[in-house]
Structures are given as C-alpha cells and as structure tokens.
Amino acid sequence: GAEANSEFTFELGDFRVESSNNGDTLESYRIILGLVPGSSSSLLSGKYCIGQDVIQSYKVSDLDKSKCIKYAEFCLSPMRYVHVHSQIFALIDYATEGVMGTMSSLAASSATEAATEVANSPHNGEQLFCISASGFEIVLPQAAYSEKSFSLQSGKFEGHFRTLENGVGSKAKVSLTDFMLQCEQLGDMFSVP
C-alpha cells in the first residue's frame, strides 16, 4: 500500500537555551546552546523514507542502498555551546528537580525504550541512518564576565549507521573534516587543515 513507499520530511527552526540578563555574564555567553550566530535559521532538517522505490531515488554519496528498506537523514546546522559553570549547574538543577525532573526522566526513558525497540526489531532489509553536522563550537570562558576563553571548533561531521538484515549486526562510518583548539591568550593551539 501507500505505507510501502513513504517519505516524511521535517524541519526545526531556531532552538536555544539562553540565560537571563541578570548577573555579570557577558552578552556573548548568554546563549548556552543554539545556532552559531549568523549561520542559519534552521537548526535541524531531516527525512525518513520507507520502501525501496523512494530510497533508491536519493543520491547518498557512495553508499549501497540496494538492500535498504528504511532510510533516515538528519542535517544539523552549526551549533555553539557555551559552558559557564554556574549557568549549567542552575540548568541541571532545574531539569532534575520537581515537575521538570519527573517529565525529563519520563521522556528519557520513553526515548530509550523506543530506540531499543527500533534497533532490536527484526527486519527483512537494511536500515540506513545518515547524520551530518556542518560544525560545532564549544566555548569555555575563563569567567562569565571575562573576554578570555578557550574554544574547540569542529568542521563537517558525517556519520553513516547501517543495521544489517535480520538483526545480524551493524556497520558505522564516521568522519570529521576539521578540528581546532584555540585559546584567546595563545591563539591557535591545534589545527588540522
């Protein structure tokens, strides 16, 4: 039927975790997690395909799709994470206590169960999952009010995960094209072109 060859696409716009304007935290450190400023307006886009007719229509680099019955692709835009210790611990405390803590643990256990069920379900073909991220930056300020910081930047990340027929195993291929550590006091510490 129609379910045998289906395609679903989705897009998630901007998503961010941001601290309040209270305190001495610099403006550039207030967005704890979010898109790299000026990079994109969409954090995540993806597609999920079922059925060989739909899957074969996609150009996925040099990957063999001849035995695939399910295909998922996720593309992340460049993200930035700023680790200001006091902000992170306040966020963790909020997420683990009270109503939010209960909701977080229920969501985490439901997601774990669903992922386990998908991974362990018997299937008569291969499933292929492709993830690409166009960059990630981690910023560790010396202090919330200090311009001095340490940063780690990665370039393009690609991961391909394939579950084999009848649950006999899986294969993974991961690549990272660029990586740089930088300290405001020392300049570039390590870089791979």
C-alpha positions as a Markdown table, in Angstrom:
| # | Residue | x | y | z |
|---|---|---|---|---|
| 1 | Gly | 0.0 | 0.0 | 0.0 |
| 2 | Ala | 0.9 | 3.6 | 0.4 |
| 3 | Glu | 2.9 | 2.8 | 3.5 |
| 4 | Ala | 5.3 | 0.6 | 1.5 |
| 5 | Asn | 6.8 | 3.7 | -0.2 |
| 6 | Ser | 6.5 | 6.7 | 2.0 |
| 7 | Glu | 8.6 | 9.8 | 2.7 |
| 8 | Phe | 8.4 | 12.1 | 5.7 |
| 9 | Thr | 10.3 | 15.4 | 5.9 |
| 10 | Phe | 10.7 | 17.8 | 8.9 |
| 11 | Glu | 12.5 | 21.0 | 9.9 |
| 12 | Leu | 13.2 | 22.5 | 13.2 |
| 13 | Gly | 13.8 | 26.3 | 13.2 |
| 14 | Asp | 15.9 | 28.1 | 15.8 |
| 15 | Phe | 16.2 | 26.4 | 19.2 |
| 16 | Arg | 18.2 | 27.8 | 22.0 |
| 17 | Val | 18.9 | 27.6 | 25.7 |
| 18 | Glu | 19.5 | 31.1 | 27.0 |
| 19 | Ser | 20.3 | 32.6 | 30.4 |
| 20 | Ser | 18.6 | 35.6 | 31.9 |
| 21 | Asn | 20.1 | 39.1 | 31.7 |
| 22 | Asn | 20.7 | 39.1 | 35.5 |
| 23 | Gly | 24.3 | 38.9 | 36.8 |
| 24 | Asp | 27.6 | 39.8 | 35.2 |
| 25 | Thr | 27.5 | 37.3 | 32.3 |
| 26 | Leu | 28.7 | 38.8 | 29.0 |
| 27 | Glu | 26.1 | 39.1 | 26.3 |
| 28 | Ser | 28.1 | 36.7 | 24.0 |
| 29 | Tyr | 27.9 | 34.0 | 26.7 |
| 30 | Arg | 24.1 | 34.2 | 27.4 |
| 31 | Ile | 23.1 | 31.7 | 24.7 |
| 32 | Ile | 24.2 | 28.5 | 26.3 |
| 33 | Leu | 23.2 | 26.3 | 23.4 |
| 34 | Gly | 22.0 | 27.3 | 20.0 |
| 35 | Leu | 22.9 | 28.1 | 16.4 |
| 36 | Val | 26.2 | 29.7 | 15.7 |
| 37 | Pro | 25.3 | 33.4 | 15.3 |
| 38 | Gly | 24.6 | 34.4 | 11.7 |
| 39 | Ser | 25.0 | 30.8 | 10.3 |
| 40 | Ser | 21.4 | 29.6 | 9.6 |
| 41 | Ser | 17.8 | 29.9 | 10.6 |
| 42 | Ser | 17.1 | 26.2 | 10.8 |
| 43 | Leu | 18.7 | 24.0 | 13.4 |
| 44 | Leu | 17.7 | 20.6 | 12.1 |
| 45 | Ser | 16.2 | 19.2 | 9.0 |
| 46 | Gly | 15.6 | 15.6 | 8.2 |
| 47 | Lys | 13.8 | 13.0 | 6.2 |
| 48 | Tyr | 12.6 | 9.5 | 6.8 |
| 49 | Cys | 11.8 | 7.1 | 4.0 |
| 50 | Ile | 10.3 | 3.7 | 3.9 |
| 51 | Gly | 10.4 | 1.4 | 0.8 |
| 52 | Gln | 13.0 | 0.7 | -1.8 |
| 53 | Asp | 11.4 | 2.9 | -4.6 |
| 54 | Val | 11.6 | 6.1 | -2.5 |
| 55 | Ile | 15.1 | 5.2 | -1.1 |
| 56 | Gln | 16.6 | 4.5 | -4.5 |
| 57 | Ser | 15.6 | 8.0 | -5.7 |
| 58 | Tyr | 18.1 | 9.6 | -3.2 |
| 59 | Lys | 21.7 | 10.3 | -4.0 |
| 60 | Val | 23.6 | 9.3 | -0.9 |
| 61 | Ser | 27.3 | 9.6 | -1.7 |
| 62 | Asp | 28.8 | 6.2 | -2.5 |
| 63 | Leu | 26.5 | 4.2 | -0.1 |
| 64 | Asp | 24.9 | 1.0 | -1.4 |
| 65 | Lys | 21.1 | 1.3 | -0.9 |
| 66 | Ser | 20.1 | -1.8 | -2.9 |
| 67 | Lys | 19.0 | -3.7 | 0.3 |
| 68 | Cys | 17.7 | -0.8 | 2.3 |
| 69 | Ile | 14.0 | -0.8 | 3.3 |
| 70 | Lys | 14.3 | 2.3 | 5.6 |
| 71 | Tyr | 16.4 | 5.4 | 5.3 |
| 72 | Ala | 16.8 | 8.4 | 7.6 |
| 73 | Glu | 18.8 | 11.5 | 7.1 |
| 74 | Phe | 19.4 | 14.3 | 9.7 |
| 75 | Cys | 21.3 | 17.5 | 8.9 |
| 76 | Leu | 22.3 | 19.8 | 11.8 |
| 77 | Ser | 23.3 | 23.4 | 11.2 |
| 78 | Pro | 26.4 | 24.8 | 13.0 |
| 79 | Met | 25.8 | 24.9 | 16.8 |
| 80 | Arg | 27.5 | 26.6 | 19.6 |
| 81 | Tyr | 27.7 | 25.6 | 23.3 |
| 82 | Val | 29.0 | 28.0 | 26.0 |
| 83 | His | 29.9 | 26.4 | 29.3 |
| 84 | Val | 29.6 | 28.8 | 32.1 |
| 85 | His | 29.7 | 26.6 | 35.2 |
| 86 | Ser | 27.1 | 28.4 | 37.2 |
| 87 | Gln | 24.6 | 28.6 | 34.4 |
| 88 | Ile | 25.0 | 24.9 | 33.6 |
| 89 | Phe | 24.5 | 23.8 | 37.2 |
| 90 | Ala | 21.4 | 26.0 | 37.5 |
| 91 | Leu | 20.0 | 24.4 | 34.4 |
| 92 | Ile | 20.8 | 20.9 | 35.6 |
| 93 | Asp | 19.2 | 21.6 | 39.0 |
| 94 | Tyr | 16.1 | 22.9 | 37.2 |
| 95 | Ala | 15.9 | 19.9 | 34.9 |
| 96 | Thr | 16.4 | 17.3 | 37.6 |
| 97 | Glu | 14.1 | 18.7 | 40.4 |
| 98 | Gly | 10.4 | 18.8 | 40.8 |
| 99 | Val | 8.0 | 18.7 | 37.8 |
| 100 | Met | 10.7 | 19.2 | 35.2 |
| 101 | Gly | 12.8 | 16.4 | 36.7 |
| 102 | Thr | 9.8 | 14.0 | 36.5 |
| 103 | Met | 9.0 | 15.0 | 32.9 |
| 104 | Ser | 12.7 | 14.8 | 31.9 |
| 105 | Ser | 13.1 | 11.3 | 33.3 |
| 106 | Leu | 9.9 | 10.0 | 31.7 |
| 107 | Ala | 10.9 | 11.5 | 28.3 |
| 108 | Ala | 14.4 | 10.0 | 28.6 |
| 109 | Ser | 13.1 | 6.5 | 29.5 |
| 110 | Ser | 10.5 | 6.6 | 26.7 |
| 111 | Ala | 13.1 | 7.7 | 24.1 |
| 112 | Thr | 15.4 | 4.9 | 25.3 |
| 113 | Glu | 12.7 | 2.3 | 25.0 |
| 114 | Ala | 11.7 | 3.4 | 21.5 |
| 115 | Ala | 15.3 | 3.4 | 20.3 |
| 116 | Thr | 15.9 | 0.0 | 21.7 |
| 117 | Glu | 12.7 | -1.3 | 20.1 |
| 118 | Val | 13.7 | 0.1 | 16.7 |
| 119 | Ala | 17.2 | -1.3 | 16.9 |
| 120 | Asn | 16.2 | -4.7 | 18.0 |
| 121 | Ser | 13.2 | -5.2 | 15.8 |
| 122 | Pro | 13.6 | -8.0 | 13.2 |
| 123 | His | 13.5 | -6.7 | 9.6 |
| 124 | Asn | 13.9 | -8.1 | 6.1 |
| 125 | Gly | 16.2 | -5.5 | 4.8 |
| 126 | Glu | 18.8 | -3.0 | 5.9 |
| 127 | Gln | 18.2 | 0.3 | 7.6 |
| 128 | Leu | 20.5 | 3.2 | 6.8 |
| 129 | Phe | 20.8 | 6.3 | 9.0 |
| 130 | Cys | 22.9 | 9.3 | 7.9 |
| 131 | Ile | 23.8 | 12.2 | 10.1 |
| 132 | Ser | 25.7 | 15.3 | 9.0 |
| 133 | Ala | 26.6 | 18.4 | 11.1 |
| 134 | Ser | 28.2 | 21.4 | 9.5 |
| 135 | Gly | 30.1 | 22.4 | 12.6 |
| 136 | Phe | 30.1 | 22.6 | 16.3 |
| 137 | Glu | 31.8 | 25.1 | 18.7 |
| 138 | Ile | 32.4 | 24.7 | 22.4 |
| 139 | Val | 33.4 | 27.9 | 24.3 |
| 140 | Leu | 34.8 | 27.7 | 27.8 |
| 141 | Pro | 35.1 | 31.2 | 29.2 |
| 142 | Gln | 37.7 | 31.9 | 31.9 |
| 143 | Ala | 34.8 | 33.5 | 33.8 |
| 144 | Ala | 31.2 | 34.6 | 32.9 |
| 145 | Tyr | 32.4 | 38.2 | 32.8 |
| 146 | Ser | 35.8 | 37.6 | 31.1 |
| 147 | Glu | 36.5 | 38.0 | 27.3 |
| 148 | Lys | 39.2 | 35.4 | 27.7 |
| 149 | Ser | 38.1 | 31.9 | 26.7 |
| 150 | Phe | 39.2 | 28.5 | 25.3 |
| 151 | Ser | 37.3 | 27.2 | 22.3 |
| 152 | Leu | 37.1 | 24.0 | 20.4 |
| 153 | Gln | 35.7 | 24.1 | 16.9 |
| 154 | Ser | 34.9 | 21.2 | 14.6 |
| 155 | Gly | 34.2 | 21.2 | 10.9 |
| 156 | Lys | 31.9 | 19.0 | 9.0 |
| 157 | Phe | 30.9 | 15.7 | 10.7 |
| 158 | Glu | 29.3 | 12.8 | 8.8 |
| 159 | Gly | 28.1 | 9.6 | 10.3 |
| 160 | His | 26.5 | 6.6 | 8.5 |
| 161 | Phe | 25.0 | 3.8 | 10.5 |
| 162 | Arg | 23.6 | 0.7 | 8.8 |
| 163 | Thr | 21.7 | -2.1 | 10.5 |
| 164 | Leu | 22.1 | -5.3 | 8.6 |
| 165 | Glu | 19.3 | -7.7 | 7.6 |
| 166 | Asn | 17.6 | -9.8 | 10.3 |
| 167 | Gly | 19.5 | -8.1 | 13.1 |
| 168 | Val | 22.8 | -9.9 | 12.5 |
| 169 | Gly | 24.8 | -6.7 | 13.2 |
| 170 | Ser | 25.5 | -3.2 | 12.1 |
| 171 | Lys | 28.2 | -1.1 | 10.4 |
| 172 | Ala | 29.2 | 2.5 | 11.1 |
| 173 | Lys | 31.3 | 5.0 | 9.3 |
| 174 | Val | 32.2 | 8.4 | 10.8 |
| 175 | Ser | 34.3 | 11.3 | 9.5 |
| 176 | Leu | 35.3 | 14.7 | 10.8 |
| 177 | Thr | 36.9 | 17.1 | 8.3 |
| 178 | Asp | 38.3 | 19.8 | 10.5 |
| 179 | Phe | 39.2 | 20.4 | 14.2 |
| 180 | Met | 40.7 | 23.4 | 16.0 |
| 181 | Leu | 41.5 | 24.3 | 19.6 |
| 182 | Gln | 42.0 | 27.9 | 20.4 |
| 183 | Cys | 42.9 | 30.0 | 23.4 |
| 184 | Glu | 42.4 | 33.7 | 23.5 |
| 185 | Gln | 45.8 | 34.2 | 25.2 |
| 186 | Leu | 47.7 | 31.8 | 23.0 |
| 187 | Gly | 46.0 | 31.8 | 19.6 |
| 188 | Asp | 45.6 | 28.6 | 17.7 |
| 189 | Met | 46.7 | 25.6 | 19.8 |
| 190 | Phe | 46.0 | 22.8 | 17.4 |
| 191 | Ser | 44.5 | 22.7 | 13.9 |
| 192 | Val | 44.1 | 20.2 | 11.2 |
| 193 | Pro | 43.6 | 21.6 | 7.7 |
